[in-house]
Amino acid sequence: MTRLDPNRNMLWARAIAEELERVGVAGACVAPGSRSGPLVLGIAGQSGIPLYVHLDERSAAFFALGLVKQTGRPAVVLCSSGTAAANLLPAAVEAYHSGLPLLLLTADRPPELQGCGAPQAIDQKHLFGHVAVGFSELPVPEADGRLLRAVRSTICRMVFLAEARGGPVHVNVPFRDPLDPRPVEKDVGEELGRQDPLAVWGRLEARENGEVLGSVKKRSFQNGRELQRVGHETLRTTQKRPFQEWLRPSSGRGSAEAEAVAPLIGHSQRCLVVVGPHSGSPDLATSVLKLAERLRAPVLADPCSQLRRGSPGGGLVLGAYEWFLRSPEFRRIHTPDLILRFGAPPTSKVLQQFLESCGEAEQILLDGPGARDPGHLGPVVIDCAPAVFCRALYQGPMERHPDERFLEGFQAAEQRAAELVTEVAEKEWFEASVVQVLARELPRDTLLFVGNSMPVRHLDAFLPAGGERLRLLANRGANGIDGVLSTALGAVAAGAGSGKTRPGFLFIGDLSLLHDQGGLLVARRDGIPLIIVVVNNDGGGIFSFLPVRNETQRFEELFATPHGLGFKPLAELYGMGHILAESYKELAGAVQSGLAKQEPLLIEVPMNRDQSAQRYRDLEARVVEAVEAQIRQGGDP
């Protein structure tokens, strides 16, 4: 079997070197060393990177600084591990105080050789302290596509940070043996190139007469390498692209950024818009919808995107994607060629997996330098206000010929899936019913804060698109269950104007509420009218959805961690009202009671963990069957 690279270290080194060449570094300065051998060889294999060899690391780093000063482009200094890396500090200090983009690339010993007296092994994490305006440590190399994509995007991101923040950035790269290009049997197989060509070869771009036409992918065969066009019949030239490109705002109008991506959008026929959690500018929804209407693109809106509820959208805003994207046949037929992404990563794992399966589609991510892209998929990241960018794009010239059948297929699947969700929620009592009650009973513009773990997933799966506009918030930064109650109390308190604070709602799980129960003291003391809807399933309900549920006899003890508590004593302790709701009607009545009294209230909704998980599985089977039957019968264009 033909190898892509002789070993995994050389695979990673080549990927790193390719991205350095594609982002256009001014050159690479190296000093001799063993641990850095793979990186030196990788960079030496890229003809587009001028390579300068020095006797010592300090001189190499200052030489690299001279390259930056003269060219205005970032430069790389590469060294081995141990005190070799420490010798880069003087030049790093100068780069920091001069605001110059310098990439400090240090090889390192693997974790098992740290802290045990191994030679040339020091703690290189954050070695340059505040002098480095960015730091990242790569994993030990593996022949894994997702990790390799992460490596490529990390290199691109760090070079961007060096330019955007004006200073040195540090990337630490540990290697195990071998540190040379000797072949290692079964280390990097040919199948990796077939399974994930994007990770192995990075991004290439087809051009004709200088005009961007689309992406190409490179495949490796036993008789050599071949370029294959994706989506076009003719190929004139190809150009290597950085794995991720950042477009920084050149003005407050967003026109330059819109102009830069207009060719990609203009050639797209099957555009998809994905909006993740977003609590920012209120005009984002309007701007995204106007752009989607012009693009004739379906909008998959996270419940906390501020688009799921109350958006007119003309049927463009969809909320049942958690269900219809589970159909393999639907995914096969409805592959987009362009994906516009706004906000944080979507809550839905199903949607995230769908985005990862569309590796050949252009993906444009509207986000800042952090580039929240766990799938390492977005080749273009635009660091500007999303609403400003959208306005500049839909108000500018654009000639497109969209495939209306693509949009109609999404709309047909949405309608069928949403019908089944509503039917099941009204017939069976489980978390879908809770979400449906909240969707129907909460007045316009009510604040609904949602907890992590299962509550936000329930909201994503069951909250219908359209209906009354709600203000939906969640702690989706680190996605933890800690502090959710107190965050919700702060959000409700901040809504106080000249009059009485308007009631807000919190949809939360039992463990999360117990975690932050001390926050209830503030609700009573300050009279904050937070109405808490807590699903009490006696433990960690999310684990019932994971494979571990069937893989250990000690599941309840080690994972579910049942507490056996009811919440009435807790409500009494903090002077709050308490209502037990065990049916659709009881919960609707409790919600109305809380709205009428405008006082802190705890509504406890008992649920059975295993029963809920089974109803999820049953609903999935029904939706997939219905959507695929619709496709077979021609109901889906």
C-alpha positions as CSV (number, residue, x, y, z in Angstrom):
1,M,0.0,0.0,0.0
2,T,1.4,3.4,-1.0
3,R,2.1,5.7,2.0
4,L,1.0,9.3,2.1
5,D,4.0,10.2,4.3
6,P,6.7,7.9,5.8
7,N,5.4,8.4,9.3
8,R,2.9,10.4,11.4
9,N,5.5,13.0,12.4
10,M,6.3,13.8,8.8
11,L,2.6,13.9,8.0
12,W,2.0,16.6,10.6
13,A,5.2,18.5,9.7
14,R,4.1,18.6,6.1
15,A,0.7,19.9,7.0
16,I,2.2,22.6,9.2
17,A,4.7,23.6,6.6
18,E,2.0,23.7,3.9
19,E,-0.1,26.1,5.9
20,L,2.9,28.3,6.7
21,E,3.6,28.6,2.9
22,R,-0.1,29.2,2.1
23,V,-0.5,32.0,4.6
24,G,2.5,33.7,3.0
25,V,5.2,33.8,5.7
26,A,8.3,35.9,4.8
27,G,10.6,33.0,5.7
28,A,11.7,30.5,8.3
29,C,14.8,30.7,10.4
30,V,16.1,27.4,12.0
31,A,18.9,26.4,14.3
32,P,20.1,22.8,14.4
33,G,18.4,20.3,16.7
34,S,17.1,16.8,16.8
35,R,13.5,17.2,18.2
36,S,12.7,19.8,15.6
37,G,13.9,17.5,12.8
38,P,10.4,16.7,11.3
39,L,9.5,20.4,11.2
40,V,12.8,21.4,9.6
41,L,12.4,18.8,6.9
42,G,8.7,19.7,6.4
43,I,9.6,23.4,5.9
44,A,12.5,22.5,3.6
45,G,10.1,20.7,1.4
46,Q,8.1,23.8,0.7
47,S,9.6,25.8,-2.1
48,G,7.6,28.9,-1.3
49,I,9.2,29.4,2.2
50,P,12.7,30.9,2.1
51,L,14.7,28.9,4.6
52,Y,17.6,30.4,6.7
53,V,19.9,28.2,8.8
54,H,21.6,29.7,11.8
55,L,24.1,28.4,14.4
56,D,22.1,29.5,17.4
57,E,18.5,30.2,18.3
58,R,18.9,33.8,19.5
59,S,20.4,34.9,16.2
60,A,17.8,33.0,14.3
61,A,15.0,34.8,16.1
62,F,16.4,38.3,15.6
63,F,17.1,37.4,11.9
64,A,13.4,36.5,11.6
65,L,12.5,39.8,13.1
66,G,14.5,41.5,10.4
67,L,12.5,39.6,7.8
68,V,9.3,40.9,9.4
69,K,10.5,44.5,9.5
70,Q,11.5,44.5,5.9
71,T,8.6,42.6,4.3
72,G,5.7,43.5,6.7
73,R,4.8,39.8,6.7
74,P,5.0,37.3,9.6
75,A,8.1,35.2,9.8
76,V,8.9,31.9,11.6
77,V,11.7,30.9,13.9
78,L,11.9,27.2,14.6
79,C,14.0,25.5,17.3
80,S,14.4,22.3,19.3
81,S,13.3,21.7,22.8
82,G,14.7,22.7,26.2
83,T,16.9,25.8,26.6
84,A,16.9,26.2,22.9
85,A,13.4,27.5,23.1
86,A,14.3,29.9,26.0
87,N,16.8,31.6,23.7
88,L,14.0,33.0,21.6
89,L,12.8,35.3,24.5
90,P,14.9,38.4,23.7
91,A,13.6,38.6,20.1
92,A,10.1,37.8,21.4
93,V,10.3,40.8,23.8
94,E,11.4,43.0,20.9
95,A,8.6,41.8,18.7
96,Y,6.1,42.3,21.4
97,H,7.1,45.9,22.1
98,S,7.4,46.6,18.4
99,G,4.1,45.1,17.5
100,L,5.6,42.7,14.9
101,P,4.1,39.4,13.9
102,L,6.6,36.6,14.8
103,L,5.7,32.9,14.9
104,L,7.8,31.0,17.6
105,L,7.6,27.4,16.6
106,T,9.2,25.2,19.3
107,A,9.6,21.4,19.1
108,D,9.0,19.6,22.4
109,R,9.3,16.2,24.2
110,P,6.1,14.2,24.5
111,P,4.1,14.2,27.8
112,E,5.7,10.9,29.1
113,L,9.1,12.6,29.0
114,Q,8.1,15.7,31.0
115,G,8.9,16.1,34.6
116,C,11.0,12.9,34.9
117,G,14.5,14.2,34.3
118,A,14.6,13.5,30.5
119,P,17.2,15.6,28.7
120,Q,16.3,18.8,27.0
121,A,12.8,18.7,28.6
122,I,11.6,21.8,30.3
123,D,8.1,23.2,30.8
124,Q,7.5,25.0,27.5
125,K,3.8,25.8,28.0
126,H,3.4,29.6,28.0
127,L,7.2,29.8,28.1
128,F,7.0,33.4,26.9
129,G,4.3,34.6,29.3
130,H,2.4,37.8,28.4
131,V,5.0,38.6,25.7
132,A,3.3,36.0,23.5
133,V,0.0,37.5,22.2
134,G,-1.2,33.9,21.5
135,F,-0.3,30.4,22.5
136,S,-1.2,26.9,21.4
137,E,0.2,23.5,22.0
138,L,-0.5,20.8,19.4
139,P,-1.3,17.2,20.4
140,V,1.3,14.5,19.8
141,P,1.0,13.5,16.1
142,E,-1.6,10.9,15.1
143,A,-2.7,9.8,11.7
144,D,-6.2,11.1,12.4
145,G,-8.1,13.4,10.0
146,R,-9.9,15.5,12.5
147,L,-6.7,16.2,14.5
148,L,-4.9,17.0,11.2
149,R,-7.6,19.6,10.3
150,A,-7.1,21.0,13.8
151,V,-3.4,21.4,13.2
152,R,-3.9,23.2,9.9
153,S,-6.5,25.6,11.3
154,T,-4.4,26.2,14.4
155,I,-1.4,27.3,12.3
156,C,-3.6,29.7,10.3
157,R,-5.2,31.1,13.4
158,M,-2.0,31.7,15.2
159,V,-0.5,33.6,12.2
160,F,-3.6,35.7,12.0
161,L,-3.4,36.5,15.8
162,A,0.2,37.6,15.3
163,E,-0.9,40.0,12.6
164,A,-4.2,41.1,14.2
165,R,-2.7,41.7,17.7
166,G,0.7,42.8,16.6
167,G,3.2,40.6,18.4
168,P,4.8,37.1,18.7
169,V,2.7,33.9,19.0
170,H,4.0,30.6,20.3
171,V,3.1,27.2,19.0
172,N,4.6,24.2,20.9
173,V,4.8,20.9,19.0
174,P,5.6,17.7,20.8
175,F,7.1,14.7,18.9
176,R,7.8,11.1,19.7
177,D,10.4,9.2,17.8
178,P,11.2,8.8,15.0
179,L,12.4,12.4,14.4
180,D,13.4,11.7,10.8
181,P,11.6,10.5,7.6
182,R,12.2,6.8,8.1
183,P,9.2,4.7,7.1
184,V,7.0,3.3,9.9
185,E,4.9,0.3,8.9
186,K,1.2,1.0,9.1
187,D,1.7,4.5,10.5
188,V,0.1,6.5,7.8
189,G,-2.1,4.5,5.4
190,E,-3.3,5.4,2.0
191,E,-6.9,5.1,3.3
192,L,-6.5,8.4,5.2
193,G,-6.2,10.3,2.0
194,R,-9.5,8.8,0.8
195,Q,-11.3,9.2,4.0
196,D,-10.3,12.8,4.7
197,P,-8.6,14.4,1.7
198,L,-9.2,17.9,3.2
199,A,-7.1,17.0,6.2
200,V,-4.3,15.4,4.3
201,W,-3.9,17.9,1.5
202,G,-5.5,21.1,2.8
203,R,-7.4,23.4,0.5
204,L,-6.9,24.0,-3.2
205,E,-8.9,26.4,-5.3
206,A,-9.8,26.2,-8.9
207,R,-9.5,29.4,-11.0
208,E,-10.2,30.3,-14.6
209,N,-8.8,33.6,-15.9
210,G,-8.1,34.7,-12.4
211,E,-11.7,34.1,-11.2
212,V,-12.5,31.8,-8.3
213,L,-14.6,28.9,-9.5
214,G,-14.6,26.6,-6.5
215,S,-12.7,24.1,-4.4
216,V,-10.7,21.1,-5.6
217,K,-9.5,18.2,-3.5
218,K,-6.3,16.2,-3.9
219,R,-6.3,12.5,-3.8
220,S,-3.4,10.1,-3.6
221,F,-3.3,6.9,-5.7
222,Q,-0.7,4.2,-6.0
223,N,0.4,5.6,-9.3
224,G,0.8,9.1,-8.1
225,R,-1.4,12.1,-7.1
226,E,-4.2,13.5,-9.1
227,L,-6.3,16.7,-8.8
228,Q,-10.1,16.2,-9.2
229,R,-12.5,19.0,-9.8
230,V,-15.5,19.3,-7.5
231,G,-18.7,20.7,-9.1
232,H,-17.2,22.1,-12.3
233,E,-16.5,20.5,-15.7
234,T,-13.2,22.4,-16.6
235,L,-10.1,23.2,-14.6
236,R,-7.7,25.8,-15.8
237,T,-5.4,26.4,-12.8
238,T,-5.3,25.6,-9.1
239,Q,-4.1,27.8,-6.3
240,K,-3.2,26.7,-2.8
241,R,-5.3,28.2,-0.1
242,P,-4.7,28.5,3.7
243,F,-6.9,26.1,5.6
244,Q,-8.5,29.1,7.3
245,E,-8.5,32.7,6.1
246,W,-9.4,35.6,8.3
247,L,-10.8,38.8,6.8
248,R,-10.4,41.7,9.2
249,P,-12.7,44.6,9.2
250,S,-11.3,47.4,7.0
251,S,-14.2,49.8,7.7
252,G,-17.4,50.0,9.7
253,R,-19.5,49.3,6.6
254,G,-18.4,45.7,6.0
255,S,-18.2,46.4,2.3
256,A,-14.7,45.1,1.8
257,E,-15.4,41.8,3.5
258,A,-18.6,41.3,1.5
259,E,-16.8,42.1,-1.7
260,A,-14.1,39.5,-0.8
261,V,-16.5,36.6,-0.5
262,A,-19.0,37.7,-3.2
263,P,-17.5,35.5,-5.9
264,L,-17.9,32.4,-3.7
265,I,-21.5,33.3,-3.0
266,G,-22.2,34.2,-6.6
267,H,-21.2,30.8,-7.8
268,S,-23.3,29.0,-5.1
269,Q,-26.5,27.3,-6.1
270,R,-27.3,25.5,-2.9
271,C,-26.5,27.8,0.0
272,L,-27.3,27.0,3.6
273,V,-27.3,29.4,6.5
274,V,-26.6,28.2,10.0
275,V,-27.1,30.5,13.0
276,G,-25.7,29.4,16.4
277,P,-26.3,30.8,19.9
278,H,-26.1,34.6,19.8
279,S,-27.1,37.2,22.3
280,G,-25.7,40.2,20.5
281,S,-27.2,42.9,18.3
282,P,-31.0,42.8,18.0
283,D,-30.8,43.6,14.3
284,L,-28.9,40.4,13.4
285,A,-32.1,38.4,12.8
286,T,-33.4,41.0,10.4
287,S,-30.1,41.2,8.5
288,V,-29.6,37.4,8.3
289,L,-33.2,36.9,7.1
290,K,-32.9,39.6,4.4
291,L,-29.7,38.0,3.2
292,A,-31.2,34.5,3.3
293,E,-34.2,35.7,1.2
294,R,-31.9,37.1,-1.4
295,L,-29.8,33.9,-1.4
296,R,-33.0,31.7,-1.3
297,A,-31.3,29.7,1.4
298,P,-32.8,27.8,4.3
299,V,-31.8,29.1,7.8
300,L,-31.1,26.5,10.5
301,A,-31.6,28.5,13.6
302,D,-30.4,27.4,17.0
303,P,-33.0,28.1,19.7
304,C,-30.6,30.7,21.3
305,S,-29.9,32.4,18.0
306,Q,-32.7,34.9,18.5
307,L,-34.0,33.8,15.0
308,R,-35.9,30.6,15.9
309,R,-38.9,32.5,17.4
310,G,-40.7,35.5,16.1
311,S,-38.9,35.7,12.7
312,P,-41.2,36.3,9.7
313,G,-38.7,34.6,7.4
314,G,-41.2,33.5,4.8
315,G,-40.7,29.9,5.8
316,L,-36.9,30.2,5.6
317,V,-36.3,29.7,9.3
318,L,-36.2,26.1,10.3
319,G,-36.2,24.5,13.7
320,A,-36.8,20.7,13.3
321,Y,-33.4,20.0,11.7
322,E,-32.4,17.9,14.7
323,W,-34.8,15.3,13.4
324,F,-34.8,15.4,9.6
325,L,-31.0,15.6,9.4
326,R,-30.9,12.2,10.9
327,S,-32.1,10.7,7.6
328,P,-29.1,9.5,5.5
329,E,-31.2,9.8,2.4
330,F,-32.1,13.4,3.1
331,R,-28.4,14.3,3.8
332,R,-27.3,12.6,0.6
333,I,-29.7,14.6,-1.6
334,H,-29.4,17.9,0.2
335,T,-25.7,18.6,0.3
336,P,-25.0,22.4,0.1
337,D,-22.2,23.9,-1.9
338,L,-21.9,26.9,0.4
339,I,-22.5,27.3,4.1
340,L,-22.7,30.7,5.9
341,R,-22.3,30.3,9.7
342,F,-23.1,32.9,12.3
343,G,-22.5,32.9,16.0
344,A,-21.2,30.1,18.3
345,P,-21.2,26.4,17.2
346,P,-24.8,25.0,17.1
347,T,-26.2,23.1,20.1
348,S,-27.3,20.2,17.9
349,K,-24.7,17.4,17.5
350,V,-26.6,16.1,14.5
351,L,-26.3,19.5,12.8
352,Q,-22.6,19.7,13.7
353,Q,-22.0,16.2,12.2
354,F,-23.9,17.3,9.1
355,L,-21.6,20.3,8.7
356,E,-18.6,18.1,9.0
357,S,-19.9,15.7,6.4
358,C,-20.1,18.7,3.9
359,G,-16.3,19.0,3.8
360,E,-16.3,20.0,0.1
361,A,-18.7,22.9,0.6
362,E,-17.3,26.3,1.1
363,Q,-17.9,27.4,4.7
364,I,-17.8,31.1,5.7
365,L,-17.7,31.7,9.4
366,L,-18.7,35.1,10.8
367,D,-16.8,35.2,14.1
368,G,-13.9,36.8,15.8
369,P,-10.2,35.7,16.2
370,G,-11.3,32.8,18.5
371,A,-13.0,31.2,15.5
372,R,-15.4,28.8,17.3
373,D,-15.2,26.0,14.8
374,P,-14.7,22.6,16.6
375,G,-15.0,20.7,13.4
376,H,-12.2,22.8,11.8
377,L,-14.3,23.4,8.7
378,G,-14.5,27.1,8.0
379,P,-11.9,28.1,5.4
380,V,-12.9,31.7,5.6
381,V,-13.4,33.5,8.9
382,I,-14.7,37.1,8.9
383,D,-14.0,39.1,12.0
384,C,-16.6,41.8,11.7
385,A,-20.1,42.5,13.0
386,P,-22.4,39.9,11.4
387,A,-25.3,42.3,10.9
388,V,-23.1,44.8,9.2
389,F,-21.6,42.2,6.9
390,C,-25.1,40.9,5.9
391,R,-26.4,44.3,5.1
392,A,-23.3,45.1,2.9
393,L,-23.8,41.7,1.1
394,Y,-27.6,41.9,0.4
395,Q,-27.4,45.5,-0.5
396,G,-24.6,45.0,-3.0
397,P,-24.6,43.7,-6.5
398,M,-25.1,39.9,-6.7
399,E,-26.0,37.7,-9.6
400,R,-27.0,34.2,-8.6
401,H,-29.0,31.3,-10.0
402,P,-30.1,29.4,-6.9
403,D,-31.5,25.8,-7.0
404,E,-35.0,26.4,-5.6
405,R,-35.4,22.6,-5.2
406,F,-32.7,22.7,-2.5
407,L,-34.7,25.1,-0.4
408,E,-38.0,23.4,-1.1
409,G,-36.6,20.1,0.1
410,F,-35.5,21.5,3.4
411,Q,-38.9,23.2,3.8
412,A,-40.8,20.0,3.1
413,A,-38.7,18.0,5.6
414,E,-39.2,20.7,8.2
415,Q,-43.0,20.7,7.9
416,R,-43.2,16.9,8.2
417,A,-40.8,16.7,11.1
418,A,-42.4,19.6,13.0
419,E,-45.9,18.0,12.6
420,L,-44.6,14.7,14.1
421,V,-42.9,16.5,17.0
422,T,-46.0,18.4,17.9
423,E,-48.2,15.2,17.6
424,V,-45.9,13.2,19.9
425,A,-45.5,16.1,22.4
426,E,-49.3,16.4,22.8
427,K,-49.8,12.6,23.1
428,E,-46.8,11.5,25.2
429,W,-45.8,13.3,28.4
430,F,-42.0,14.0,28.3
431,E,-39.6,16.9,27.8
432,A,-41.0,17.7,24.4
433,S,-44.3,18.5,26.1
434,V,-42.6,20.9,28.5
435,V,-41.0,22.8,25.6
436,Q,-44.3,22.9,23.8
437,V,-46.1,24.4,26.8
438,L,-43.4,27.1,27.2
439,A,-43.7,27.9,23.5
440,R,-47.4,28.3,23.7
441,E,-47.8,30.0,27.1
442,L,-45.0,32.5,27.3
443,P,-45.9,36.1,26.2
444,R,-44.1,37.9,23.5
445,D,-40.5,39.0,24.3
446,T,-40.4,36.9,27.6
447,L,-36.9,36.1,28.7
448,L,-36.4,32.3,28.7
449,F,-33.0,31.2,30.1
450,V,-32.1,27.6,29.4
451,G,-29.7,25.3,31.3
452,N,-27.0,23.2,29.7
453,S,-26.7,19.4,29.5
454,M,-30.2,18.2,28.5
455,P,-32.5,21.3,28.8
456,V,-30.8,23.2,25.9
457,R,-30.9,20.1,23.8
458,H,-34.6,19.6,24.6
459,L,-35.2,23.2,23.5
460,D,-33.2,22.7,20.3
461,A,-35.1,19.5,19.5
462,F,-38.6,20.6,20.3
463,L,-39.0,24.4,20.1
464,P,-40.9,25.1,16.9
465,A,-39.8,27.9,14.5
466,G,-42.0,30.9,14.3
467,G,-44.6,31.9,16.9
468,E,-44.2,34.6,19.5
469,R,-40.7,36.2,19.7
470,L,-38.8,35.1,22.9
471,R,-35.5,36.3,24.3
472,L,-33.6,33.0,24.6
473,L,-30.3,32.9,26.5
474,A,-27.9,30.3,27.7
475,N,-24.3,29.9,29.0
476,R,-23.0,28.4,25.8
477,G,-19.4,29.5,26.2
478,A,-18.1,26.6,28.2
479,N,-21.4,24.8,28.2
480,G,-21.2,23.9,31.9
481,I,-24.1,23.3,34.4
482,D,-22.6,25.5,37.0
483,G,-24.0,29.0,37.8
484,V,-26.9,28.7,35.4
485,L,-29.4,29.8,38.1
486,S,-27.4,32.9,39.1
487,T,-26.8,33.9,35.5
488,A,-30.6,33.7,34.9
489,L,-31.3,35.8,38.0
490,G,-28.9,38.4,36.7
491,A,-30.5,38.5,33.3
492,V,-34.0,38.9,34.8
493,A,-32.8,41.6,37.2
494,A,-31.1,43.5,34.3
495,G,-34.5,43.7,32.6
496,A,-35.8,46.1,35.3
497,G,-36.8,49.5,34.0
498,S,-38.5,52.3,35.7
499,G,-41.3,50.0,36.8
500,K,-41.5,46.5,38.2
501,T,-39.2,43.8,36.9
502,R,-40.9,41.6,34.3
503,P,-41.0,37.9,35.1
504,G,-38.5,35.7,33.4
505,F,-38.2,31.9,33.0
506,L,-35.5,29.4,33.6
507,F,-35.7,25.9,32.1
508,I,-33.2,23.8,34.0
509,G,-32.2,20.3,35.1
510,D,-32.2,19.0,38.6
511,L,-28.5,18.6,39.1
512,S,-27.8,22.1,37.7
513,L,-30.3,23.6,40.1
514,L,-28.8,21.8,43.0
515,H,-25.4,22.9,41.9
516,D,-26.3,26.6,42.2
517,Q,-29.1,26.5,44.8
518,G,-27.4,29.3,46.9
519,G,-28.4,31.7,44.2
520,L,-32.0,31.4,45.3
521,L,-31.2,33.6,48.3
522,V,-30.9,36.6,45.9
523,A,-34.2,35.8,44.3
524,R,-36.0,36.1,47.6
525,R,-34.0,39.0,49.0
526,D,-34.3,41.2,45.9
527,G,-37.7,39.9,44.8
528,I,-36.5,38.9,41.4
529,P,-39.5,37.3,39.6
530,L,-37.8,34.3,38.2
531,I,-40.0,31.3,37.4
532,I,-38.0,28.2,37.5
533,V,-39.1,25.1,35.5
534,V,-37.0,22.3,36.7
535,V,-37.1,18.8,35.1
536,N,-36.5,16.4,38.0
537,N,-35.4,13.1,36.6
538,D,-33.4,12.1,39.7
539,G,-29.9,12.5,38.3
540,G,-27.9,13.1,35.1
541,G,-30.5,12.5,32.4
542,I,-28.0,13.1,29.6
543,F,-26.1,9.8,30.4
544,S,-29.2,7.8,29.4
545,F,-28.7,9.0,25.8
546,L,-25.0,7.8,25.7
547,P,-23.6,4.3,24.9
548,V,-22.3,4.0,28.5
549,R,-26.0,3.4,29.5
550,N,-25.7,-0.2,28.3
551,E,-22.0,-0.8,28.9
552,T,-21.8,-1.0,32.7
553,Q,-23.9,-2.6,35.4
554,R,-23.0,0.3,37.7
555,F,-24.5,2.9,35.5
556,E,-26.8,4.4,38.1
557,E,-24.1,4.6,40.7
558,L,-21.3,6.0,38.6
559,F,-23.1,8.1,36.0
560,A,-26.7,8.8,36.7
561,T,-26.0,9.7,40.3
562,P,-29.6,9.7,41.6
563,H,-30.2,12.1,44.5
564,G,-33.7,11.0,45.5
565,L,-34.8,14.6,46.3
566,G,-37.9,16.6,45.7
567,F,-37.7,20.4,45.3
568,K,-40.6,21.5,47.6
569,P,-38.3,21.7,50.7
570,L,-35.8,23.8,48.7
571,A,-38.5,26.2,47.6
572,E,-39.8,26.5,51.2
573,L,-36.2,27.1,52.5
574,Y,-35.8,30.1,50.3
575,G,-39.4,31.4,50.7
576,M,-40.5,30.6,47.2
577,G,-43.7,29.1,45.9
578,H,-43.7,25.6,44.6
579,I,-46.0,23.8,42.1
580,L,-45.7,20.1,41.1
581,A,-46.7,19.7,37.4
582,E,-47.2,16.2,36.1
583,S,-49.2,16.8,33.0
584,Y,-49.6,19.2,30.1
585,K,-52.5,20.9,31.7
586,E,-50.9,21.2,35.1
587,L,-47.8,22.7,33.7
588,A,-49.7,25.3,31.6
589,G,-51.6,26.3,34.7
590,A,-48.4,26.6,36.7
591,V,-46.9,28.9,34.1
592,Q,-49.9,31.1,34.0
593,S,-49.9,31.3,37.8
594,G,-46.3,32.4,37.8
595,L,-47.0,35.1,35.2
596,A,-50.0,36.4,37.2
597,K,-48.2,36.6,40.6
598,Q,-44.9,37.9,39.3
599,E,-43.0,36.4,42.2
600,P,-40.2,33.9,42.4
601,L,-41.7,30.4,41.8
602,L,-40.3,26.9,41.4
603,I,-42.3,24.6,39.1
604,E,-41.1,21.0,39.5
605,V,-41.7,18.6,36.6
606,P,-40.9,14.9,37.4
607,M,-39.7,12.8,34.5
608,N,-38.4,9.3,34.0
609,R,-34.9,9.3,32.4
610,D,-35.0,6.0,30.6
611,Q,-38.6,6.6,29.3
612,S,-37.6,10.0,27.9
613,A,-34.6,8.5,26.1
614,Q,-36.8,5.8,24.6
615,R,-39.3,8.4,23.3
616,Y,-36.5,10.3,21.7
617,R,-35.5,7.1,19.9
618,D,-39.0,6.3,18.8
619,L,-39.5,9.9,17.5
620,E,-36.3,9.7,15.5
621,A,-37.4,6.5,13.8
622,R,-40.8,8.0,12.9
623,V,-39.3,11.2,11.5
624,V,-36.7,9.4,9.4
625,E,-39.3,7.0,8.1
626,A,-41.7,9.8,7.2
627,V,-39.1,12.0,5.6
628,E,-37.6,9.2,3.5
629,A,-41.2,8.1,2.5
630,Q,-41.8,11.7,1.4
631,I,-38.7,11.6,-0.7
632,R,-39.6,8.3,-2.4
633,Q,-43.1,9.6,-3.1
634,G,-41.8,12.7,-4.7
635,G,-43.1,15.0,-2.0
636,D,-39.6,16.3,-1.6
637,P,-38.3,18.0,-4.7
